[in-house]
Amino acid sequence: MDVFTLAIWLGTAIFLAISFSKDKAKTIQSLKMALNMGKGMAISIFTIIFAIGLILTFLPPQQIAAFVSDQPTLLATVASALLGTITLVPAFIAFPLVGTLVDAGVGIVPSVAFLTTLTMVGVVTFPLERKEFGTKFTAVRNGLSFLFAIVIAVVMGVLL
């Protein structure tokens, strides 16, 4: 376990102890509410994890690299961004995946477009996000994230 994770756990334990000392009944009530919320979201979360695994099985990095490297840069960037929107992947998975794509010959701009949409936009997570935050918020957040992903990719292409 890294230092950051350990610090988060330690901080959580400290604040939980403080909460218990202030008002035991409210703390227990809050923990029960959190558990019930977690149970309600568990099916959606497991569905998302399953879908991510399934999609990455059918679209391995080598296939993505082969498709993207044969396209003009603009088309490759948009295609990479669209491929990245299929699923929302944590950064600790996304960065090594994109490193594999770059090593396979994919350009920087399409790789960055793929990375940013992979971590910021999620079609698979849309139903859960819509349920929790509403359709308008979810659509606006995903749309703006997609646009900013393209802007970030272009800026990175200029910088690198």
ABEGO torsion letter per residue (X at the ends): XBAAAAAAAAAAAAAAAAAAAABAAAAAAAAAAAAAAAAAAAAAAAAAAAAAAAAAAABBAAAAAAAAAABBAAAAAAAAAAAAAABBBBAAAAAAAAAAAAAAGBBAAAAAAAAAAAAABBAAAAAAAAAAAEAAAAAAAAAAAAAAAAAAAAAAAAAX
